Amino acid sequence: MTTDQVFAVHTSKPDSVSAVEVVFRSEREARAFAADRSTDDRVLSASVTSYAVGVLGSRRPVCWFQYGKEQAVRFDRPGIFGC
């Protein structure tokens, strides 16, 4: 059985916790979109998460961006909870 892997992009904004904005089949496309999206007005950060379609527990953080630059995974992400 082959499992499809997808990459979701979600953003953090000062006044909301966002849901997934878009899903890509390619990690490269998701990373490019997230980097660009993280430069938009009122976007604090954009994250990429991978999933195996239909597989519970397959969620895996890939990377996150702030101001178009990839950030180290160890740093807290900014958001409405004061992080």
C-alpha positions in Angstrom: 0.0 0.0 0.0 1.4 3.4 -1.0 0.7 6.3 1.3 0.5 9.8 -0.1 2.4 12.5 1.8 1.2 16.1 1.8 2.6 19.3 3.2 0.3 21.8 4.9 1.0 25.5 5.4 -0.5 27.5 8.2 0.1 31.0 9.6 0.2 32.7 12.9 -1.4 36.2 13.2 -1.7 38.5 16.2 -5.4 38.0 16.6 -6.0 34.4 15.5 -4.7 30.8 15.5 -5.0 29.8 11.8 -6.1 26.6 10.3 -4.3 25.1 7.3 -4.3 27.6 4.5 -3.1 25.4 1.7 -1.9 21.8 1.1 0.9 20.9 -1.4 2.1 17.5 -2.7 5.7 18.8 -2.7 7.7 19.9 0.3 9.6 22.3 -1.9 6.4 24.1 -3.0 5.2 24.3 0.6 8.4 25.7 1.8 8.5 28.4 -0.9 4.8 29.4 -0.2 5.4 29.5 3.5 8.6 31.7 3.2 6.7 34.1 0.9 3.5 34.1 3.1 5.6 34.9 6.2 6.3 38.3 4.7 2.7 39.3 4.4 1.2 42.1 6.5 -0.1 40.9 9.9 1.5 37.4 9.5 3.8 36.6 12.4 5.0 33.3 11.0 4.2 30.5 8.6 4.7 26.8 9.3 5.0 23.7 7.1 3.7 20.4 8.5 3.8 17.0 6.7 1.0 14.4 6.9 0.6 10.9 5.5 -3.0 10.9 4.1 -5.3 8.7 6.1 -2.6 7.8 8.7 -3.4 8.9 12.3 -0.4 10.2 14.1 1.7 11.0 11.0 1.8 14.7 11.6 5.4 16.0 11.6 6.6 19.6 11.8 8.9 20.4 8.9 9.9 24.0 9.2 8.7 27.6 10.0 9.5 31.0 8.6 9.4 34.6 9.9 10.0 37.6 7.6 10.8 35.2 4.8 13.7 33.5 6.6 13.6 29.9 7.9 13.9 29.8 11.7 15.6 27.2 13.9 13.1 24.6 15.2 14.2 25.1 18.8 12.8 28.7 19.0 9.2 29.4 20.1 7.0 30.8 17.5 5.2 34.1 17.9 1.5 34.1 18.4 -1.5 35.2 20.3 -0.4 33.3 23.4 2.7 35.4 24.0 5.2 33.0 22.5 
